[in-house]
Amino acid sequence: MRSKINIKDIAEKADVSIATVSNVINNRGRVGEETRKKIMNIIEEYNYLPNELAKNLKLNKTDSIGVIVEDISVFNAPEIIKGIHAAAEEKQLSILLTNMGLFSKCGNEFPSVDQCKELAMPLYRQLVKSQVEGIIYISVHPRDITGIISDSKIPIVYNYCYTRNEHDYTVNYDDEGGSYQITKYLINKGHSQIGLISGLINSKSSHARFRGYQKALSEHLLMFHPQFVKTGDWEYESGYRMALDLLHQETKPTAIIAMNDLMAAGAIQAIKEQKLQVPDDVSIIGFDNRELSGYHSPKLTTMSLPLEEMGKVAMNILHQLKNNQNVVQKKYLLDCHLVERESVGQRGQVPCP
């Protein structure tokens, strides 16, 4: 058990000055070997640990980083936090984690920035009071959170969200690029009739993924069919209903892109209920690489988000900022990666662009 002995007590027991004890503890200065051994023996005997917090507060330095998570139960949060922790551990930094519990307080309807601010600012003040040297803010959905924390005296990096302030540091993934990849992947599998189940119409991710879809079709000179695009709400049930709408059309798609894995799961159920096979009759591809995607029958081909890498990048930016290093790039957009499984099949010849 740790003794309550302090540096002054050690100096008295060793019959040396406090400065000499400090030099031994911090491995600096010129201290004779015999004196050093005497001091170290006393430190070991009483299991003395220097008060690092007091030292750091005196230097206005705590080597701790605050993390505000809008909701730790959302799928993106654990992986981002894992990346933050890995980078922090490498840099010998500690993390203070706080959780807004946004979904339990507000449900699926995202509150306004002002409402979010009421939940975020008490956590921000708590972290500042704990002397953190910077904060990483993790959103539950890519959206504009400009002004959620105002006039911060310490650096902040926003993760999985964006702001309109050109001076803010943000780390996100490339929605448009990911959607472009999976649409092109289906085209290269021979599909030319590709349905799309979108997320909420007011979502930035929905718009970006739609642009990627259109870009891939255009590059391969494939006709865009408005009737092949259905609007869901990110939930399983909407994927099921929108897939039925697509399958009941006179001209049916041979492949369906669902903008997230939950809607893709609903679409698979709808396809099976129509006595069709995945991927023999209809291919299906998701987005996010949620845990459920590897347990479906068939296993779901999907787009993996670079969540852990986003956490690492945010931590690296913050580490540079807290050390007053110049960080030129302020807006980071990381690539997504295709995960090929069983839900996409070959369909005839590849269309020529």
C-alpha positions in Angstrom: 0.0 0.0 0.0 1.3 3.5 -0.9 2.7 5.5 2.0 1.7 9.1 2.6 5.4 10.0 2.7 6.3 13.1 0.7 9.5 14.5 -0.9 10.3 16.5 2.2 10.1 13.4 4.5 12.5 11.6 2.1 15.0 14.4 2.2 14.9 14.4 6.0 15.4 10.6 6.2 18.3 10.7 3.7 19.7 13.9 5.4 19.9 15.7 2.0 18.1 18.7 0.5 14.7 18.5 -1.2 16.5 19.6 -4.5 18.7 16.5 -4.3 15.7 14.2 -3.8 14.0 15.9 -6.8 17.1 15.4 -8.9 17.1 11.7 -8.2 13.4 11.3 -8.9 13.7 13.1 -12.2 17.1 11.6 -13.1 18.8 14.9 -13.5 21.6 16.9 -11.9 24.8 15.5 -10.4 24.1 13.3 -7.4 26.7 10.9 -5.9 26.1 7.2 -6.4 26.0 6.5 -2.6 23.5 9.3 -2.0 21.4 8.2 -5.0 21.2 4.6 -3.6 20.2 5.9 -0.2 17.4 8.0 -1.6 16.2 5.2 -3.8 16.1 2.7 -0.9 13.9 5.1 1.1 11.6 5.6 -1.9 11.3 1.8 -2.4 10.8 1.1 1.4 7.9 3.6 1.6 6.6 2.8 -1.9 6.7 6.5 -2.7 5.1 7.7 -6.0 5.6 11.4 -7.0 2.4 13.4 -7.3 2.4 13.7 -11.1 -0.8 15.6 -11.2 0.5 18.3 -8.9 3.7 18.5 -10.9 1.8 18.8 -14.2 -0.7 21.3 -12.8 2.3 23.5 -11.8 3.6 23.2 -15.3 0.0 23.8 -16.7 0.3 20.3 -18.3 -1.7 17.2 -17.5 -1.1 15.0 -20.5 -4.8 14.2 -20.5 -7.3 14.5 -23.3 -11.1 14.8 -23.0 -13.5 12.9 -25.2 -17.2 13.9 -25.5 -19.3 11.1 -27.2 -22.8 12.0 -28.2 -23.9 8.4 -27.5 -21.5 5.6 -26.7 -24.1 3.0 -27.6 -24.1 3.9 -31.3 -22.1 1.6 -33.6 -19.4 4.1 -34.6 -18.4 5.2 -31.1 -16.5 2.1 -29.8 -14.2 1.8 -32.8 -13.4 5.5 -32.9 -12.7 5.4 -29.2 -10.5 2.4 -29.7 -8.4 4.4 -32.2 -8.2 7.4 -29.9 -7.0 5.1 -27.1 -4.4 3.4 -29.2 -2.9 6.7 -30.4 -3.1 8.2 -26.8 -1.4 5.1 -25.3 1.4 5.4 -27.9 1.9 9.1 -26.9 1.6 8.3 -23.1 -1.5 10.4 -22.8 -4.5 9.6 -20.6 -8.2 9.9 -21.7 -11.2 11.3 -19.8 -14.3 9.9 -21.5 -17.8 11.5 -21.2 -21.1 10.4 -22.7 -24.0 12.7 -23.6 -26.5 9.8 -24.0 -28.1 11.6 -26.9 -30.4 8.7 -28.0 -31.7 8.0 -24.6 -32.5 11.7 -24.1 -33.7 12.6 -27.5 -34.5 9.4 -29.5 -33.9 9.1 -33.2 -34.8 12.7 -33.9 -31.5 14.7 -33.9 -32.0 17.8 -31.7 -31.0 21.2 -32.9 -27.5 22.4 -32.3 -28.8 24.7 -29.5 -30.4 21.7 -27.8 -27.2 19.6 -28.3 -25.2 22.5 -26.8 -27.2 22.3 -23.6 -26.1 18.7 -23.3 -22.5 19.2 -24.5 -21.5 22.3 -22.5 -21.7 20.8 -19.0 -19.4 17.9 -20.2 -17.1 20.4 -21.8 -16.9 22.5 -18.6 -16.3 19.3 -16.6 -13.4 18.3 -18.8 -11.9 21.8 -18.7 -12.2 21.8 -14.9 -10.2 18.5 -15.0 -7.4 20.3 -16.8 -7.6 18.3 -20.1 -5.3 19.8 -22.8 -7.7 19.2 -25.6 -11.0 17.6 -26.6 -12.2 15.2 -29.2 -16.0 15.4 -30.0 -17.6 12.3 -31.5 -21.0 12.7 -33.2 -23.5 9.9 -33.7 -24.2 11.0 -37.3 -22.3 13.1 -39.9 -24.1 16.4 -39.6 -23.4 20.1 -39.2 -22.7 20.9 -35.5 -21.3 24.4 -36.0 -21.3 26.3 -32.7 -22.0 23.3 -30.4 -19.0 24.3 -28.4 -18.2 28.0 -28.6 -15.1 30.1 -27.6 -13.1 27.1 -26.5 -9.8 28.0 -24.8 -8.3 24.5 -25.6 -8.1 22.8 -29.0 -11.0 20.6 -30.2 -11.1 18.1 -33.0 -14.6 17.1 -34.3 -15.0 13.5 -35.4 -17.8 11.9 -37.6 -19.3 15.4 -38.1 -18.5 18.7 -39.7 -18.8 22.5 -39.1 -19.0 25.5 -41.4 -16.0 27.1 -39.5 -13.0 26.9 -41.8 -10.7 27.0 -38.7 -12.2 23.9 -37.0 -10.4 20.6 -37.3 -12.7 17.7 -38.5 -12.1 14.1 -39.3 -14.6 12.2 -41.5 -14.9 9.4 -44.0 -15.5 9.8 -47.7 -19.2 9.0 -48.2 -19.3 9.9 -51.9 -16.2 7.9 -52.6 -17.5 4.8 -50.8 -20.8 4.9 -52.7 -18.9 5.4 -56.0 -16.8 2.3 -55.2 -19.7 0.0 -54.5 -21.7 1.2 -57.5 -18.7 0.7 -59.8 -18.1 -2.7 -58.2 -21.6 -3.8 -59.1 -21.2 -2.4 -62.7 -18.0 -4.5 -63.0 -20.0 -7.5 -61.9 -22.2 -7.0 -65.0 -25.1 -5.1 -63.3 -26.6 -2.2 -65.2 -30.1 -2.1 -63.5 -29.0 -1.0 -60.0 -31.6 0.1 -57.4 -30.7 2.4 -54.5 -32.4 2.5 -51.0 -31.4 5.9 -49.6 -31.2 7.1 -46.0 -33.2 10.1 -44.7 -33.6 12.8 -47.3 -32.2 15.5 -45.0 -29.0 13.5 -44.3 -25.6 14.7 -45.6 -24.6 11.1 -45.9 -27.6 10.3 -48.0 -26.8 13.1 -50.5 -23.1 12.3 -50.6 -23.8 8.6 -51.3 -26.4 9.5 -53.9 -23.7 11.6 -55.7 -21.3 8.7 -55.7 -24.0 6.4 -57.2 -24.8 8.9 -59.9 -21.1 9.5 -60.7 -20.4 5.8 -61.3 -23.5 5.3 -63.5 -22.5 8.4 -65.5 -18.9 7.3 -66.0 -20.2 4.0 -67.5 -22.8 5.7 -69.7 -25.6 3.9 -67.8 -29.1 5.5 -67.7 -30.2 6.9 -64.4 -33.7 5.6 -63.6 -35.5 7.7 -60.9 -37.8 4.8 -60.2 -34.8 2.8 -59.0 -34.2 5.2 -56.1 -36.3 4.8 -53.0 -36.0 6.8 -49.7 -35.7 4.9 -46.5 -34.9 6.0 -42.9 -31.8 4.0 -42.0 -34.0 1.3 -40.3 -34.5 -2.4 -41.1 -38.3 -1.9 -41.8 -37.7 0.8 -44.4 -35.2 -1.4 -46.2 -37.8 -4.2 -46.3 -40.5 -1.9 -47.7 -38.4 -0.1 -50.2 -37.0 -3.4 -51.6 -40.6 -4.7 -52.1 -41.3 -1.5 -54.0 -38.3 -2.1 -56.3 -39.2 -5.7 -56.8 -42.9 -5.0 -57.7 -41.9 -2.7 -60.6 -42.3 -3.9 -64.1 -38.5 -3.4 -64.7 -36.8 -4.9 -61.7 -33.2 -4.1 -60.6 -30.7 -7.0 -60.7 -28.8 -5.4 -57.8 -29.8 -3.1 -54.9 -27.5 -0.8 -52.9 -28.8 -0.1 -49.4 -27.2 3.0 -47.8 -26.6 1.1 -44.6 -26.5 -2.5 -43.4 -29.7 -2.4 -41.4 -31.7 -1.5 -44.5 -29.7 -4.1 -46.5 -30.8 -6.7 -44.0 -34.5 -5.7 -44.5 -34.0 -5.8 -48.3 -32.6 -9.4 -48.1 -35.7 -10.4 -46.1 -38.0 -8.9 -48.7 -36.1 -10.6 -51.6 -36.4 -14.0 -49.9 -40.2 -13.5 -49.3 -40.6 -13.0 -53.0 -39.1 -16.5 -53.5 -36.0 -15.0 -55.0 -32.4 -15.9 -54.2 -29.5 -13.6 -53.1 -27.3 -13.2 -55.1 -28.6 -15.5 -57.9 -31.7 -13.4 -58.7 -30.9 -10.1 -57.0 -27.5 -8.9 -55.6 -27.5 -6.7 -52.4 -24.8 -4.6 -51.0 -24.8 -2.5 -47.8 -22.8 0.3 -46.2 -21.0 0.6 -42.7 -19.8 -3.0 -42.2 -21.9 -3.4 -39.0 -21.4 -6.6 -37.0 -24.6 -8.1 -38.3 -23.3 -8.0 -41.9 -21.0 -11.0 -41.3 -23.8 -13.2 -39.8 -26.5 -12.9 -42.5 -27.3 -15.7 -44.9 -25.8 -14.9 -47.3 -23.1 -12.8 -45.6 -23.4 -9.2 -46.7 -21.0 -7.5 -49.0 -20.6 -4.0 -47.6 -18.5 -0.9 -47.3 -16.3 -0.6 -44.2 -15.9 2.8 -42.5 -12.3 3.7 -41.3 -13.6 4.3 -37.8 -10.5 3.2 -35.8 -8.3 5.2 -38.2 -10.5 8.3 -37.7 -9.9 8.0 -33.9 -6.2 7.8 -34.4 -6.0 10.7 -36.8 -8.1 12.9 -34.4 -5.8 12.0 -31.6 -2.6 12.7 -33.6 -4.0 16.1 -34.7 -4.8 17.0 -31.0 -1.4 15.9 -29.9 0.2 18.2 -32.4 -2.1 21.1 -31.4 -1.5 20.7 -27.7 2.3 20.8 -28.4 1.8 24.0 -30.4 2.8 22.4 -33.6 1.5 23.7 -36.9 -1.2 21.5 -38.4 -1.8 22.7 -41.9 -4.6 20.4 -42.9 -7.9 21.1 -41.1 -10.4 18.9 -42.9 -9.6 15.2 -43.1 -11.6 12.7 -45.3 -10.5 9.1 -45.0 -11.2 6.4 -47.5 -13.7 3.6 -47.0 -12.9 0.0 -47.9 -15.0 -2.7 -49.7 -15.6 -5.9 -47.8 -16.5 -8.7 -50.3 -18.7 -11.5 -48.9 -21.5 -13.5 -50.5 -24.4 -11.2 -51.4 -23.2 -10.0 -54.8 -23.0 -12.2 -57.9 -21.8 -11.9 -61.5 -24.5 -10.8 -64.0 -23.6 -11.1 -67.6 -21.1 -9.0 -69.4 -19.5 -5.9 -67.9 -20.9 -2.8 -69.6 -18.4 -0.9 -71.6 -17.9 2.8 -70.5 
